[in-house]
Amino acid sequence: MNCLEFRRRLGSEPASTLDSFIAHRAECFGCAAAHSRADEFEARLRRAVSVAVPVNLADRILLAQTTELRQGLRKRRRGFSTLILAAAASIVVAVLALQRPSQQMPALAAMVDAHLHKHVVTASEAQSEVARQDVIDTFAQRGVSLAAVPDGVNFVHKCPAGPYKTVHMVMPQEGIPVSVVYVVDAPPQSRVEFSRDGTYGREVPMGKGTLVMLAASSNGFDSIENAWKSAMDAGVAQNREVKTLFAAKSLPGAASWDWRTRVAAP
């Protein structure tokens, strides 16, 4: 079963027990996340319609009908109108509970999320950690030089997100794949966390861009954020050191020194 067949069956039968359906969900990160969102939506539906029946409801309805008959047509009409209004109010409450929105996904993260639905990373593509040099080279091709690379990058690729250039990575945390996307040329915004339909996310201004994390759980976000902050800070420190050495080299009589080819741009 491929991704398109999985999404079609997910839309018509989210609780499918078909072997190929279950197998594809286990090996495809993107479809597994889509299945988690579908499960959350189904759970919200069940919570919205799960309304406890009042005690002695049948007796109370019969009593109300008897009273209306005794009070005449005018009273019956008034009672009927009251029941209609009560039913309408119940429907409104249920609809509001069902449609209650989760925290809105920021525009930049929404672009990244849309791209991740197109660029599905399979388990086979992210089964082992990639070489640090591959991460450094990918960032360099986006105009960002790294002095350090955090552990646990199992996938790296140059990708677009809307009008922006990004480096798309996967960094599994506690068995859950986390999509980590560094948006190189996006103006840094304020740090924000959000969730929508079972997907948790975080935007973090970092260097001259923004780090976006998306996953089915936010448990590993702190460690990933701290790791990349340390990597970026190390790069900034090394960049400053190189600038200082370059200035010293330009002075008369300055001793020769070795140029470090890899420095990090903040």
MARLUM-680393 format. One record per residue (C-alpha): residue in three letters; y, x, z. Coordinates in pm, whole numbers, plus 50000, padded with zeros to 5 digits. Each point is the difference from the previous one (the first is absolute). Layout:
N
<r r="ALA" north="Y" east="X" up="Z"/>
...
//
This chain:
266
<r r="MET" north="50000" east="50000" up="50000"/>
<r r="ASN" north="50339" east="50137" up="49904"/>
<r r="CYS" north="50338" east="49936" up="50167"/>
<r r="LEU" north="50095" east="49709" up="49770"/>
<r r="GLU" north="49671" east="49818" up="50062"/>
<r r="PHE" north="50036" east="50063" up="50375"/>
<r r="ARG" north="50356" east="49855" up="50010"/>
<r r="ARG" north="49889" east="49690" up="49804"/>
<r r="ARG" north="49713" east="49931" up="50239"/>
<r r="LEU" north="50226" east="50075" up="50298"/>
<r r="GLY" north="50241" east="49731" up="49882"/>
<r r="SER" north="49727" east="49737" up="49962"/>
<r r="GLU" north="49753" east="50104" up="50270"/>
<r r="PRO" north="50154" east="50241" up="50256"/>
<r r="ALA" north="49693" east="49977" up="50228"/>
<r r="SER" north="49756" east="50084" up="49720"/>
<r r="THR" north="49674" east="50168" up="50106"/>
<r r="LEU" north="49914" east="50118" up="49650"/>
<r r="ASP" north="49850" east="50350" up="50020"/>
<r r="SER" north="50219" east="50145" up="49725"/>
<r r="PHE" north="50308" east="49844" up="50164"/>
<r r="ILE" north="49922" east="50161" up="50337"/>
<r r="ALA" north="49911" east="50333" up="49840"/>
<r r="HIS" north="50327" east="50018" up="49804"/>
<r r="ARG" north="50202" east="49913" up="50310"/>
<r r="ALA" north="49834" east="50286" up="50188"/>
<r r="GLU" north="50085" east="50261" up="49737"/>
<r r="CYS" north="50345" east="49890" up="49876"/>
<r r="PHE" north="50296" east="50050" up="50237"/>
<r r="GLY" north="50234" east="49773" up="49804"/>
<r r="CYS" north="49757" east="49709" up="49982"/>
<r r="ALA" north="49905" east="50044" up="50366"/>
<r r="ALA" north="50368" east="49964" up="50092"/>
<r r="ALA" north="50028" east="49690" up="49778"/>
<r r="HIS" north="49695" east="49854" up="50175"/>
<r r="SER" north="50162" east="50065" up="50340"/>
<r r="ARG" north="50314" east="49816" up="49888"/>
<r r="ALA" north="49789" east="49708" up="49877"/>
<r r="ASP" north="49815" east="49983" up="50332"/>
<r r="GLU" north="50331" east="49994" up="50188"/>
<r r="PHE" north="50128" east="49719" up="49778"/>
<r r="GLU" north="49682" east="49796" up="50059"/>
<r r="ALA" north="50036" east="50058" up="50374"/>
<r r="ARG" north="50359" east="49873" up="49989"/>
<r r="LEU" north="49881" east="49689" up="49818"/>
<r r="ARG" north="49738" east="49933" up="50265"/>
<r r="ARG" north="50251" east="50048" up="50281"/>
<r r="ALA" north="50248" east="49765" up="49833"/>
<r r="VAL" north="49753" east="49712" up="49965"/>
<r r="SER" north="49820" east="50056" up="50329"/>
<r r="VAL" north="50177" east="49733" up="50206"/>
<r r="ALA" north="49834" east="49872" up="50317"/>
<r r="VAL" north="49937" east="49623" up="50007"/>
<r r="PRO" north="50181" east="49831" up="50294"/>
<r r="VAL" north="49782" east="49854" up="50275"/>
<r r="ASN" north="49913" east="49630" up="49953"/>
<r r="LEU" north="50171" east="49992" up="49663"/>
<r r="ALA" north="49789" east="49708" up="49871"/>
<r r="ASP" north="50073" east="49788" up="50310"/>
<r r="ARG" north="50369" east="50073" up="49978"/>
<r r="ILE" north="50010" east="49898" up="49632"/>
<r r="LEU" north="49817" east="49672" up="50073"/>
<r r="LEU" north="50234" east="49928" up="50290"/>
<r r="ALA" north="50304" east="50065" up="49783"/>
<r r="GLN" north="49867" east="49767" up="49728"/>
<r r="THR" north="49932" east="49721" up="50252"/>
<r r="THR" north="50349" east="50036" up="50142"/>
<r r="GLU" north="50154" east="49984" up="49654"/>
<r r="LEU" north="49810" east="49681" up="49917"/>
<r r="ARG" north="50131" east="49838" up="50314"/>
<r r="GLN" north="50360" east="50106" up="49944"/>
<r r="GLY" north="50013" east="49856" up="49650"/>
<r r="LEU" north="50076" east="50121" up="49652"/>
<r r="ARG" north="50325" east="50164" up="50095"/>
<r r="LYS" north="49839" east="50211" up="50267"/>
<r r="ARG" north="49710" east="50087" up="49770"/>
<r r="ARG" north="50237" east="50127" up="49734"/>
<r r="ARG" north="50184" east="50208" up="50254"/>
<r r="GLY" north="49674" east="50142" up="50133"/>
<r r="PHE" north="49876" east="50072" up="49648"/>
<r r="SER" north="50321" east="50186" up="49921"/>
<r r="THR" north="49960" east="50202" up="50317"/>
<r r="LEU" north="49646" east="50098" up="49904"/>
<r r="ILE" north="50118" east="50102" up="49653"/>
<r r="LEU" north="50273" east="50218" up="50149"/>
<r r="ALA" north="49755" east="50155" up="50245"/>
<r r="ALA" north="49755" east="50075" up="49720"/>
<r r="ALA" north="50276" east="50149" up="49788"/>
<r r="ALA" north="50112" east="50214" up="50292"/>
<r r="SER" north="49643" east="50123" up="50049"/>
<r r="ILE" north="49975" east="50091" up="49633"/>
<r r="VAL" north="50330" east="50190" up="50015"/>
<r r="VAL" north="49884" east="50193" up="50308"/>
<r r="ALA" north="49672" east="50091" up="49829"/>
<r r="VAL" north="50175" east="50111" up="49682"/>
<r r="LEU" north="50249" east="50211" up="50195"/>
<r r="ALA" north="49718" east="50162" up="50194"/>
<r r="LEU" north="49816" east="50074" up="49677"/>
<r r="GLN" north="50299" east="50132" up="49812"/>
<r r="ARG" north="50155" east="50191" up="50288"/>
<r r="PRO" north="50083" east="50329" up="49829"/>
<r r="SER" north="49908" east="50338" up="50141"/>
<r r="GLN" north="50260" east="50273" up="50006"/>
<r r="GLN" north="50141" east="50043" up="49651"/>
<r r="MET" north="49884" east="50307" up="49809"/>
<r r="PRO" north="50299" east="50222" up="49904"/>
<r r="ALA" north="50078" east="50031" up="49631"/>
<r r="LEU" north="49892" east="50365" up="49973"/>
<r r="ALA" north="49669" east="49937" up="50177"/>
<r r="ALA" north="49943" east="49693" up="49779"/>
<r r="MET" north="50033" east="50223" up="49691"/>
<r r="VAL" north="49752" east="50245" up="50150"/>
<r r="ASP" north="49762" east="49716" up="50092"/>
<r r="ALA" north="50019" east="49860" up="49645"/>
<r r="HIS" north="49914" east="50342" up="49860"/>
<r r="LEU" north="49703" east="50039" up="50236"/>
<r r="HIS" north="49857" east="49673" up="49868"/>
<r r="LYS" north="50010" east="50153" up="49651"/>
<r r="HIS" north="49884" east="50348" up="50098"/>
<r r="VAL" north="49684" east="49930" up="50200"/>
<r r="VAL" north="49855" east="50309" up="50166"/>
<r r="THR" north="49623" east="49974" up="50036"/>
<r r="ALA" north="49793" east="50148" up="50282"/>
<r r="SER" north="49856" east="50262" up="49765"/>
<r r="GLU" north="50352" east="50124" up="49920"/>
<r r="ALA" north="50090" east="50045" up="50369"/>
<r r="GLN" north="49672" east="50104" up="50156"/>
<r r="SER" north="50108" east="50354" up="50095"/>
<r r="GLU" north="50318" east="50188" up="50084"/>
<r r="VAL" north="50187" east="50145" up="49702"/>
<r r="ALA" north="50114" east="50362" up="49990"/>
<r r="ARG" north="50337" east="50064" up="50164"/>
<r r="GLN" north="50114" east="50180" up="49686"/>
<r r="ASP" north="49943" east="49681" up="49798"/>
<r r="VAL" north="50233" east="49812" up="50236"/>
<r r="ILE" north="50260" east="50278" up="49979"/>
<r r="ASP" north="49979" east="50006" up="49619"/>
<r r="THR" north="50033" east="49620" up="49971"/>
<r r="PHE" north="50309" east="49997" up="50220"/>
<r r="ALA" north="50142" east="50295" up="49806"/>
<r r="GLN" north="49964" east="49804" up="49676"/>
<r r="ARG" north="50215" east="49731" up="50164"/>
<r r="GLY" north="50265" east="50260" up="50090"/>
<r r="VAL" north="49903" east="50035" up="50367"/>
<r r="SER" north="49868" east="50332" up="50134"/>
<r r="LEU" north="49778" east="49995" up="50307"/>
<r r="ALA" north="49950" east="50276" up="50255"/>
<r r="ALA" north="49726" east="49809" up="50182"/>
<r r="VAL" north="49753" east="49720" up="49925"/>
<r r="PRO" north="49857" east="49761" up="50265"/>
<r r="ASP" north="49623" east="49978" up="50042"/>
<r r="GLY" north="49804" east="49706" up="49866"/>
<r r="VAL" north="50144" east="49947" up="49650"/>
<r r="ASN" north="49699" east="49868" up="49806"/>
<r r="PHE" north="50182" east="49900" up="49682"/>
<r r="VAL" north="50326" east="50104" up="49831"/>
<r r="HIS" north="50156" east="49889" up="49673"/>
<r r="LYS" north="50340" east="49966" up="49839"/>
<r r="CYS" north="50089" east="49631" up="49964"/>
<r r="PRO" north="50299" east="49775" up="49927"/>
<r r="ALA" north="50116" east="49716" up="50224"/>
<r r="GLY" north="50252" east="49787" up="49817"/>
<r r="PRO" north="50278" east="50239" up="49888"/>
<r r="TYR" north="49901" east="50269" up="50251"/>
<r r="LYS" north="49780" east="50310" up="49980"/>
<r r="THR" north="49737" east="50031" up="50271"/>
<r r="VAL" north="49710" east="50208" up="50125"/>
<r r="HIS" north="49711" east="49763" up="50077"/>
<r r="MET" north="49756" east="50120" up="50268"/>
<r r="VAL" north="49711" east="49855" up="50202"/>
<r r="MET" north="49958" east="50118" up="50361"/>
<r r="PRO" north="49712" east="49818" up="50175"/>
<r r="GLN" north="50050" east="49934" up="50371"/>
<r r="GLU" north="49711" east="49890" up="50224"/>
<r r="GLY" north="49802" east="49891" up="49695"/>
<r r="ILE" north="50286" east="49794" up="49854"/>
<r r="PRO" north="50163" east="50121" up="49675"/>
<r r="VAL" north="50377" east="50038" up="50034"/>
<r r="SER" north="50210" east="50012" up="49684"/>
<r r="VAL" north="50275" east="50258" up="50060"/>
<r r="VAL" north="50265" east="50005" up="49729"/>
<r r="TYR" north="50296" east="50238" up="50005"/>
<r r="VAL" north="50281" east="49851" up="49790"/>
<r r="VAL" north="50185" east="50307" up="49883"/>
<r r="ASP" north="50324" east="49859" up="49863"/>
<r r="ALA" north="50046" east="49685" up="50211"/>
<r r="PRO" north="50314" east="50009" up="50217"/>
<r r="PRO" north="49882" east="50024" up="50363"/>
<r r="GLN" north="50031" east="49671" up="50189"/>
<r r="SER" north="49950" east="49917" up="50366"/>
<r r="ARG" north="49652" east="50028" up="50150"/>
<r r="VAL" north="49822" east="49661" up="49987"/>
<r r="GLU" north="49656" east="49853" up="50073"/>
<r r="PHE" north="49861" east="49680" up="49846"/>
<r r="SER" north="49684" east="49802" up="49931"/>
<r r="ARG" north="49906" east="49746" up="49732"/>
<r r="ASP" north="49672" east="49821" up="49933"/>
<r r="GLY" north="49791" east="50250" up="50194"/>
<r r="THR" north="50178" east="50308" up="49865"/>
<r r="TYR" north="50194" east="50217" up="50246"/>
<r r="GLY" north="50272" east="50236" up="49887"/>
<r r="ARG" north="50267" east="50243" up="50107"/>
<r r="GLU" north="50297" east="50161" up="49821"/>
<r r="VAL" north="50130" east="50328" up="50140"/>
<r r="PRO" north="50303" east="50193" up="49865"/>
<r r="MET" north="49879" east="50356" up="49952"/>
<r r="GLY" north="50176" east="50289" up="49834"/>
<r r="LYS" north="50185" east="49873" up="49695"/>
<r r="GLY" north="49754" east="49714" up="49944"/>
<r r="THR" north="49795" east="49739" up="50183"/>
<r r="LEU" north="49641" east="50004" up="50126"/>
<r r="VAL" north="49822" east="49663" up="49960"/>
<r r="MET" north="49669" east="49925" up="50174"/>
<r r="LEU" north="49783" east="49694" up="49925"/>
<r r="ALA" north="49660" east="49912" up="50150"/>
<r r="ALA" north="49790" east="49724" up="50153"/>
<r r="SER" north="50091" east="50142" up="50343"/>
<r r="SER" north="50300" east="50194" up="50134"/>
<r r="ASN" north="49793" east="50203" up="50249"/>
<r r="GLY" north="50035" east="50329" up="49812"/>
<r r="PHE" north="50365" east="49968" up="49899"/>
<r r="ASP" north="50143" east="50203" up="50290"/>
<r r="SER" north="49779" east="50304" up="49941"/>
<r r="ILE" north="50070" east="49997" up="49625"/>
<r r="GLU" north="50374" east="49966" up="50053"/>
<r r="ASN" north="50005" east="50284" up="50255"/>
<r r="ALA" north="49790" east="50223" up="49775"/>
<r r="TRP" north="50232" east="49958" up="49703"/>
<r r="LYS" north="50310" east="50042" up="50215"/>
<r r="SER" north="49860" east="50329" up="50126"/>
<r r="ALA" north="49920" east="50108" up="49645"/>
<r r="MET" north="50348" east="49912" up="49877"/>
<r r="ASP" north="50168" east="50164" up="50301"/>
<r r="ALA" north="49799" east="50317" up="49940"/>
<r r="GLY" north="50120" east="49999" up="49642"/>
<r r="VAL" north="50363" east="49956" up="50100"/>
<r r="ALA" north="49975" east="50286" up="50250"/>
<r r="GLN" north="49844" east="50228" up="49740"/>
<r r="ASN" north="50262" east="49902" up="49745"/>
<r r="ARG" north="50274" east="50096" up="50241"/>
<r r="GLU" north="49825" east="50333" up="50068"/>
<r r="VAL" north="49984" east="50076" up="49628"/>
<r r="LYS" north="50369" east="49918" up="49958"/>
<r r="THR" north="50084" east="50234" up="50288"/>
<r r="LEU" north="49792" east="50280" up="49850"/>
<r r="PHE" north="50160" east="49944" up="49661"/>
<r r="ALA" north="50345" east="50030" up="50153"/>
<r r="ALA" north="49894" east="50319" up="50180"/>
<r r="LYS" north="49863" east="50143" up="49676"/>
<r r="SER" north="50334" east="49947" up="49832"/>
<r r="LEU" north="50176" east="50222" up="50257"/>
<r r="PRO" north="50060" east="50366" up="49910"/>
<r r="GLY" north="49722" east="50223" up="50126"/>
<r r="ALA" north="49772" east="49708" up="50087"/>
<r r="ALA" north="49629" east="50088" up="50015"/>
<r r="SER" north="49764" east="49858" up="49739"/>
<r r="TRP" north="49790" east="49695" up="50092"/>
<r r="ASP" north="49726" east="49785" up="49852"/>
<r r="TRP" north="50094" east="49668" up="49839"/>
<r r="ARG" north="49788" east="49708" up="50124"/>
<r r="THR" north="49910" east="49789" up="49704"/>
<r r="ARG" north="49929" east="49676" up="50190"/>
<r r="VAL" north="50271" east="49845" up="50211"/>
<r r="ALA" north="50053" east="49635" up="50091"/>
<r r="ALA" north="50297" east="49797" up="49888"/>
<r r="PRO" north="50113" east="49759" up="50274"/>
//
